[in-house]
Amino acid sequence: MRAFSEAYLRRTRAGMWADSRDALADLELASREHILDVGCGSGELTRVLAEESSGTVIGCDADRSLLEYTRGSIDDVPGASSKQSVPVVQGDATRLPFASDSVDLVTCQALLINLPDPVTAVEEFARVSSDLVAAIEPDNGAVTIDSTVPQEATLEHRARKAYLDGVETDVTLGVGARDVFETAGLDVVSTHRYDHDRTISPPYDEHALTVARRKATGAGLADDRATMLQSDLTGAEYDDLRSEWRAMGRDVIEAMQDGQYERTETVPFYVTVGRVQS
């Protein structure tokens, strides 16, 4: 599966669920006794689960180095001092180290899109859960950009399409997670959309400045070149795109110097909830 650093996970999920948790209503978190968060990463969803449920929340990830971040994020939850620190377990999503029916809710966030066989993972979630399984997955093909630099949205769309076409897993799976659940034998309870907005506006923090500099140098596209060339994009087309990308980056920096740059990236997530068949 594809792997990501703690810094990347925290950055891309910052602020998620801060505005509303209505899309999580069908998880019935208040009534859960044991929740397993698979692919917990740096613990952003795990923290929400701990805030919304009085039951035991367990984090599970294949990357051992990420699990301490999950534990730390729960320790920061208001009132967490009255609870035990969240248990964390290293484990593969397709071979979970848990007994059948050992929890009453299994969750994951942005995990299935990175797995070569998401159905097998959901089948394993259903084995472990005695009741519900929930997947919170994005449709990365439907991401939108609103920017004060006119050409940024168009160039981001071109670059994103080439990159996603070069990735081997289904990074648009969120909108079709219902099909995965049904194939895995779950009864789908509901699907709700939640839009996660990531914004850049003045005053600009160091991360925003770093992103702008990487656009102006083309460093970001250079990192993704091999993946992008796995799509239909030719080497010459990539070079042309990178040249336009760098010019756009210079426009972004100029707009930032004038305090006039604003950008909103909207990532649609789909919360799909399924019930284990008795």
C-alpha positions in Angstrom: 0.0 0.0 0.0 1.0 3.6 -0.3 2.6 5.1 2.8 2.7 8.7 4.1 4.6 10.6 6.7 3.2 11.9 9.9 3.8 15.5 8.7 1.8 14.9 5.5 -1.1 13.3 7.3 -1.3 16.1 9.9 -1.1 18.8 7.3 -3.7 17.4 4.9 -6.2 16.5 7.7 -5.7 19.7 9.8 -9.1 21.1 10.8 -11.1 18.2 9.5 -14.3 17.8 11.5 -13.8 21.1 13.2 -16.8 22.7 11.5 -19.3 19.9 11.7 -19.6 16.2 12.6 -23.1 15.7 11.2 -21.8 13.3 8.6 -20.7 10.9 11.4 -24.2 10.7 13.0 -24.9 7.2 11.7 -21.8 5.8 13.4 -23.8 6.2 16.7 -20.6 7.0 18.5 -22.2 7.8 21.8 -23.5 4.2 22.2 -20.3 2.5 21.1 -18.4 0.3 23.6 -15.3 -0.7 21.6 -14.1 1.2 18.5 -11.2 0.1 16.2 -9.7 2.8 14.0 -7.8 1.0 11.2 -5.0 2.9 9.4 -5.2 5.5 12.2 -2.0 7.2 10.9 -1.3 10.2 13.1 -4.6 10.0 14.9 -6.8 12.7 13.6 -9.9 10.6 13.3 -9.0 8.6 16.4 -9.1 11.9 18.4 -12.6 12.6 17.1 -13.8 9.1 18.0 -12.4 9.6 21.5 -14.1 12.9 21.9 -17.5 11.6 20.7 -17.6 8.3 22.5 -17.2 7.2 26.1 -16.2 3.7 24.9 -12.7 2.3 24.4 -11.0 3.5 21.2 -8.1 1.5 19.7 -5.8 2.7 17.0 -4.3 0.3 14.5 -1.8 1.0 11.8 0.8 -0.9 9.8 3.4 1.8 10.3 4.7 1.5 13.8 6.3 4.9 13.7 2.9 6.6 13.4 1.3 4.9 16.4 3.0 7.1 19.0 1.5 10.2 17.2 -1.9 8.5 17.6 -1.4 7.9 21.3 -0.2 11.5 21.7 -3.2 13.0 19.9 -5.6 11.2 22.3 -3.7 12.3 25.3 -4.4 15.9 24.2 -8.2 15.3 24.2 -10.0 17.5 26.8 -10.8 15.2 29.8 -8.6 12.4 28.5 -6.8 12.4 31.9 -9.8 10.6 33.3 -9.4 7.8 30.7 -6.7 5.3 30.0 -4.3 6.3 27.2 -5.6 5.0 23.9 -4.3 1.5 23.1 -2.4 1.3 19.8 -1.7 -1.9 17.8 0.5 -2.5 14.8 -1.5 -4.5 12.2 -2.3 -5.0 8.5 -5.8 -3.9 7.5 -6.3 -7.2 5.6 -5.1 -9.4 8.5 -6.1 -7.6 11.7 -4.7 -9.0 15.0 -8.2 -9.0 16.6 -10.7 -11.8 17.3 -14.0 -11.9 15.4 -16.8 -9.7 16.8 -14.3 -8.1 19.3 -15.5 -4.5 18.7 -18.8 -3.0 17.7 -17.5 -0.4 15.2 -14.5 -0.5 12.8 -13.6 2.8 11.1 -11.0 4.0 8.6 -10.2 7.3 7.0 -8.5 7.7 3.6 -7.2 4.1 3.9 -9.1 2.1 1.3 -8.0 4.5 -1.5 -4.4 3.4 -0.8 -5.0 -0.3 -0.8 -4.7 -2.5 -3.8 -7.6 -4.7 -2.6 -10.1 -2.6 -0.6 -12.8 -5.3 -0.6 -10.5 -7.8 1.3 -9.9 -5.1 3.9 -13.6 -4.4 4.4 -14.3 -8.1 4.7 -11.7 -8.2 7.5 -13.4 -5.2 9.2 -16.7 -7.0 9.0 -15.1 -10.1 10.7 -13.8 -8.0 13.6 -17.0 -5.9 14.1 -20.1 -7.3 15.7 -22.2 -4.4 14.3 -21.0 -1.4 12.2 -18.2 -0.7 9.7 -17.6 2.9 8.5 -15.2 4.2 5.8 -14.4 7.9 5.4 -12.9 8.0 2.0 -12.2 10.9 -0.4 -12.9 11.3 -4.1 -9.6 12.8 -5.1 -10.7 13.1 -8.7 -13.4 15.6 -7.6 -11.1 18.0 -5.7 -11.7 21.7 -6.6 -9.4 24.7 -6.3 -10.5 28.3 -5.9 -7.6 30.7 -6.2 -6.9 34.4 -6.7 -4.2 33.4 -9.2 -6.4 32.6 -12.2 -4.3 29.9 -13.8 -3.7 27.9 -10.6 -7.0 26.0 -10.7 -6.5 24.9 -14.3 -2.9 23.8 -13.8 -3.7 22.0 -10.6 -6.4 20.1 -12.4 -4.0 19.0 -15.2 -1.3 18.0 -12.7 -3.7 16.2 -10.4 -5.3 14.2 -13.3 -1.9 13.0 -14.5 -0.8 12.1 -11.0 -4.0 10.2 -10.1 -4.0 8.4 -13.5 -0.5 7.2 -12.6 -1.4 5.9 -9.2 -2.2 2.2 -9.1 -4.9 2.3 -6.5 -8.4 3.8 -6.8 -8.0 7.3 -5.3 -11.5 8.2 -6.3 -13.0 5.3 -4.3 -14.9 7.5 -1.8 -17.9 8.2 -4.0 -18.2 4.5 -4.8 -17.4 3.0 -1.4 -21.0 1.6 -1.3 -20.1 -0.9 -4.0 -17.0 -2.1 -2.0 -19.2 -2.5 1.1 -21.8 -4.5 -0.8 -19.2 -6.7 -2.4 -17.8 -7.4 1.0 -21.2 -8.6 2.2 -22.2 -5.6 4.3 -25.7 -4.0 4.4 -25.1 -0.3 3.6 -26.8 1.9 6.1 -26.0 5.3 4.6 -23.6 7.5 2.7 -23.0 11.1 3.6 -20.7 13.6 1.9 -18.4 15.8 4.0 -16.3 18.6 2.3 -12.9 19.3 3.8 -11.7 22.8 3.0 -8.0 23.6 3.2 -7.3 27.4 2.9 -4.4 29.7 2.5 -4.9 33.4 3.2 -2.9 36.2 4.8 -1.1 36.2 7.2 0.8 33.4 5.5 2.4 30.7 7.7 5.7 29.0 7.0 4.1 26.1 5.3 2.2 28.3 2.9 5.4 30.1 2.0 7.2 26.7 1.5 4.4 25.5 -0.8 4.7 28.7 -2.9 8.4 28.4 -3.3 8.1 24.8 -4.3 5.6 25.8 -7.0 8.0 28.5 -8.3 10.8 26.0 -8.6 8.7 23.2 -9.8 10.0 21.0 -7.0 6.5 19.5 -6.3 6.0 18.3 -9.8 9.6 17.0 -9.9 8.8 14.8 -6.9 5.7 13.4 -8.7 7.3 13.1 -12.2 7.7 9.3 -12.2 4.1 8.8 -11.1 2.7 11.3 -13.6 4.6 9.7 -16.5 2.8 6.4 -15.6 -0.3 8.1 -17.1 -0.8 9.1 -20.7 1.2 12.3 -20.1 4.3 12.3 -22.3 7.7 13.6 -21.3 7.3 16.7 -23.5 3.9 17.4 -22.0 5.3 17.1 -18.5 8.0 19.6 -19.3 5.5 22.1 -20.7 3.3 21.6 -17.7 6.2 22.1 -15.3 7.2 25.3 -17.1 3.7 26.7 -16.8 3.6 25.5 -13.2 6.7 27.4 -12.3 5.4 30.6 -13.9 2.2 30.2 -11.9 4.3 29.7 -8.7 6.0 33.0 -9.4 2.6 34.7 -9.7 1.6 33.2 -6.4 4.7 34.5 -4.7 4.1 38.0 -6.1 0.5 37.9 -5.0 1.6 36.8 -1.5 4.1 39.7 -1.3 1.1 42.1 -2.0 -1.0 40.2 0.6 -3.5 39.4 -2.2 -3.2 35.6 -2.5 -6.0 33.4 -1.3 -6.6 29.7 -2.1 -9.2 27.1 -1.0 -8.9 23.4 -1.9 -12.0 21.4 -1.3 -11.7 17.7 -0.9 -15.0 15.7 -0.9 -15.1 12.8 1.6 -17.8 10.2 1.7 -18.8 8.6 5.0 -20.1 5.1 4.2 -21.6 3.1 7.0 -22.4 -0.6 6.7 -23.9 -3.1 9.1 -22.5 -6.6 9.5 -25.0 -9.3 8.4 -26.1 -11.6 11.2 
